[in-house]
Amino acid sequence: MNSKRSNAQRLRDALEDDIINGRRTPGERLDAEALCREFDVSRTPVREAIQQLVASGLVTVVPKKGTFVSKVGLDQLIEMFEVMAELEGMCGRLAARRISEDELVALREAMERCEAAAKVGDTDEYYYENEGFHHAIYAASHNGFLADEARQLKQRLKPYRRLQLQVRQRMGRSLAEHREILDAIEGGDAGSAERLMRDHVLIQGERFSDFVASVRRFEACPEDTA
């Protein structure tokens, strides 16, 4: 695991991977003390990781019963990705029109960090540098409300976006899409920036099939009846 990330981040990522890949099934109870022992961490990062997993919809806290792995509906996930694509497209369009020179420098630097992570083949590191690239575009939109909404939904979809990057060759394609987005924003081409950002996030075509295949096993697990 990458030492640059906090214990809470590393624990959250590990639990996300376990849930998404079926190693922890819907209805399974997450015991805080057991997680402390398993990951050799204190209760604080466990509590923070659980809060983040609740925010992303992967786990549910049931009063007086405990914390359980949730059942994820594929239809809802697709709907959220559709909304995310539209928000990202708006951010790209506004950024192409409004980005400052300093913000353009920050975006280029974020792109360089994405390239470095992709070069060593680290999908998790690429994911976090990818976040920096997108957040730089949000900031350049100069629309605080839009940026907040995009960040919140992106966080909700984080486990599934990380999962996408594990699909063979997806990281390389994502990086190529970043280059096109950067070129459009640099050139002030608002229409292209909007379309490229939207297509970058939207799950369609082969990506849709890959995504469905990745989630289907998890969705098919029996729902908790407790």
C-alpha positions as CSV (number, residue, x, y, z in Angstrom):
1,M,0.0,0.0,0.0
2,N,1.2,3.5,-0.7
3,S,2.7,5.2,2.3
4,K,1.6,8.6,1.2
5,R,-2.0,7.7,2.0
6,S,-3.4,7.8,5.6
7,N,-4.3,4.7,7.5
8,A,-8.0,5.6,7.0
9,Q,-7.5,5.9,3.3
10,R,-5.6,2.6,3.0
11,L,-8.2,0.8,5.1
12,R,-11.1,2.2,3.1
13,D,-9.4,1.2,-0.1
14,A,-8.8,-2.3,1.2
15,L,-12.4,-2.7,2.3
16,E,-13.7,-1.3,-1.0
17,D,-11.7,-3.9,-2.9
18,D,-13.0,-6.7,-0.6
19,I,-16.6,-5.6,-1.1
20,I,-16.5,-4.9,-4.8
21,N,-14.7,-8.2,-5.5
22,G,-17.1,-10.2,-3.3
23,R,-14.7,-11.1,-0.5
24,R,-17.1,-9.3,1.9
25,T,-20.7,-10.0,0.9
26,P,-24.0,-8.0,1.3
27,G,-25.3,-8.4,4.8
28,E,-21.9,-9.2,6.3
29,R,-21.3,-7.3,9.6
30,L,-18.1,-5.2,9.9
31,D,-16.8,-5.4,13.4
32,A,-14.6,-2.4,14.4
33,E,-12.5,-4.4,16.8
34,A,-11.8,-7.1,14.3
35,L,-10.8,-4.5,11.7
36,C,-8.4,-2.9,14.1
37,R,-6.7,-6.2,14.7
38,E,-6.8,-7.3,11.0
39,F,-5.2,-4.1,9.7
40,D,-3.2,-3.2,12.8
41,V,-4.7,0.2,13.2
42,S,-6.4,2.2,16.0
43,R,-10.2,2.8,16.2
44,T,-9.9,6.3,14.7
45,P,-8.9,5.3,11.2
46,V,-11.5,2.5,11.3
47,R,-14.2,4.9,12.3
48,E,-13.1,7.4,9.5
49,A,-13.0,4.6,6.9
50,I,-16.5,3.4,7.8
51,Q,-17.9,6.9,7.6
52,Q,-16.4,7.2,4.1
53,L,-17.8,3.8,3.1
54,V,-21.3,4.9,4.3
55,A,-21.0,8.1,2.2
56,S,-20.3,6.0,-0.9
57,G,-23.2,3.7,-0.1
58,L,-21.1,0.5,0.3
59,V,-22.0,0.0,3.9
60,T,-25.0,0.8,6.1
61,V,-25.1,1.5,9.8
62,V,-28.2,-0.1,11.5
63,P,-28.9,1.5,14.9
64,K,-28.4,-0.9,17.8
65,K,-27.3,-3.7,15.3
66,G,-24.1,-2.6,13.8
67,T,-22.4,-1.8,10.4
68,F,-23.2,-4.0,7.4
69,V,-22.1,-4.4,3.8
70,S,-24.8,-2.9,1.6
71,K,-26.5,-4.4,-1.5
72,V,-25.7,-2.2,-4.5
73,G,-28.2,-1.7,-7.3
74,L,-26.7,-1.6,-10.8
75,D,-29.5,0.6,-12.2
76,Q,-28.8,3.3,-9.6
77,L,-25.1,3.1,-10.3
78,I,-25.6,3.7,-14.0
79,E,-27.9,6.6,-13.2
80,M,-25.3,8.2,-11.0
81,F,-22.7,7.8,-13.6
82,E,-25.0,9.5,-16.1
83,V,-25.4,12.5,-13.8
84,M,-21.7,12.5,-13.1
85,A,-20.9,12.7,-16.8
86,E,-23.1,15.8,-17.2
87,L,-21.6,17.5,-14.2
88,E,-18.1,16.8,-15.5
89,G,-19.1,18.1,-19.0
90,M,-20.3,21.4,-17.5
91,C,-17.0,21.7,-15.5
92,G,-15.0,21.1,-18.7
93,R,-17.0,23.7,-20.7
94,L,-16.7,26.4,-18.1
95,A,-13.0,25.6,-17.4
96,A,-12.2,26.0,-21.1
97,R,-13.8,29.5,-21.0
98,R,-12.6,30.6,-17.6
99,I,-9.3,29.0,-16.6
100,S,-6.5,31.3,-15.5
101,E,-2.8,30.9,-16.4
102,D,-2.0,29.7,-12.8
103,E,-4.9,27.2,-13.0
104,L,-3.6,26.0,-16.4
105,V,-0.2,25.4,-14.9
106,A,-1.8,23.4,-12.0
107,L,-3.7,21.3,-14.5
108,R,-0.6,20.6,-16.6
109,E,1.2,19.5,-13.4
110,A,-1.7,17.3,-12.4
111,M,-1.4,15.7,-15.9
112,E,2.3,15.1,-15.4
113,R,1.6,13.3,-12.1
114,C,-1.0,11.1,-13.8
115,E,1.5,10.2,-16.5
116,A,4.1,9.3,-13.8
117,A,1.6,7.0,-12.0
118,A,0.5,5.4,-15.3
119,K,4.1,4.8,-16.3
120,V,4.8,2.6,-13.2
121,G,1.4,0.8,-13.6
122,D,0.0,1.7,-10.2
123,T,-3.7,1.9,-10.7
124,D,-4.4,3.1,-7.1
125,E,-1.8,5.9,-7.4
126,Y,-3.2,6.8,-10.8
127,Y,-6.7,7.0,-9.3
128,Y,-5.6,9.6,-6.7
129,E,-3.6,11.6,-9.2
130,N,-6.6,11.4,-11.5
131,E,-8.6,13.0,-8.7
132,G,-6.2,15.9,-8.7
133,F,-6.6,16.4,-12.4
134,H,-10.4,16.5,-12.2
135,H,-10.4,18.7,-9.1
136,A,-8.2,21.2,-11.0
137,I,-10.8,21.4,-13.7
138,Y,-13.6,21.8,-11.1
139,A,-11.7,24.8,-9.6
140,A,-11.1,26.3,-13.1
141,S,-14.8,26.3,-13.8
142,H,-15.1,29.1,-11.2
143,N,-18.5,27.8,-10.2
144,G,-18.3,26.7,-6.6
145,F,-21.8,25.1,-6.4
146,L,-21.1,23.0,-9.5
147,A,-17.6,22.0,-8.2
148,D,-19.1,20.9,-4.8
149,E,-21.8,18.8,-6.4
150,A,-19.3,17.2,-8.8
151,R,-16.9,16.4,-5.9
152,Q,-19.7,14.9,-3.7
153,L,-21.0,12.6,-6.5
154,K,-17.4,11.6,-7.5
155,Q,-16.7,10.6,-3.9
156,R,-19.9,8.5,-3.9
157,L,-18.8,6.7,-7.0
158,K,-15.2,6.3,-5.9
159,P,-15.2,2.5,-5.4
160,Y,-16.6,1.8,-8.8
161,R,-14.3,4.3,-10.5
162,R,-11.3,2.7,-8.9
163,L,-12.7,-0.7,-10.1
164,Q,-12.9,0.6,-13.7
165,L,-9.2,1.4,-13.6
166,Q,-8.4,-2.2,-12.9
167,V,-9.9,-3.3,-16.2
168,R,-7.1,-4.2,-18.6
169,Q,-5.8,-1.1,-20.6
170,R,-8.3,1.2,-19.0
171,M,-5.6,3.3,-17.3
172,G,-3.8,3.9,-20.6
173,R,-7.0,4.9,-22.3
174,S,-7.9,7.2,-19.4
175,L,-4.6,8.9,-19.7
176,A,-5.1,9.4,-23.4
177,E,-8.5,11.0,-22.7
178,H,-6.9,13.3,-20.2
179,R,-4.4,14.5,-22.8
180,E,-7.3,15.3,-25.2
181,I,-9.2,17.1,-22.4
182,L,-6.1,19.2,-21.5
183,D,-5.6,20.1,-25.2
184,A,-9.2,21.3,-25.5
185,I,-9.1,23.4,-22.3
186,E,-5.7,24.9,-23.3
187,G,-7.2,25.8,-26.7
188,G,-10.3,27.3,-25.2
189,D,-12.5,24.9,-27.1
190,A,-15.5,24.8,-24.7
191,G,-17.6,22.4,-26.9
192,S,-14.9,19.8,-27.2
193,A,-13.9,20.1,-23.5
194,E,-17.5,19.4,-22.5
195,R,-17.9,16.4,-24.9
196,L,-14.6,14.9,-23.9
197,M,-15.2,15.3,-20.2
198,R,-18.7,13.8,-20.5
199,D,-17.5,10.8,-22.5
200,H,-14.5,10.3,-20.2
201,V,-16.9,9.6,-17.3
202,L,-20.0,8.1,-19.1
203,I,-20.1,4.3,-19.0
204,Q,-21.1,3.3,-22.5
205,G,-20.2,0.7,-25.2
206,E,-17.4,-1.7,-24.2
207,R,-16.9,0.1,-20.9
208,F,-20.5,-0.5,-20.0
209,S,-20.1,-4.2,-20.6
210,D,-16.9,-4.3,-18.6
211,F,-18.5,-2.4,-15.8
212,V,-21.6,-4.7,-15.7
213,A,-19.4,-7.7,-15.6
214,S,-17.4,-6.3,-12.7
215,V,-20.4,-5.4,-10.6
216,R,-22.7,-8.3,-11.5
217,R,-21.1,-10.8,-9.1
218,F,-21.4,-8.3,-6.2
219,E,-25.0,-7.4,-7.1
220,A,-26.1,-11.1,-7.3
221,C,-25.0,-11.8,-3.7
222,P,-28.0,-12.5,-1.4
223,E,-29.4,-9.5,0.3
224,D,-29.2,-9.4,4.1
225,T,-32.6,-10.2,5.7
226,A,-31.7,-9.2,9.2
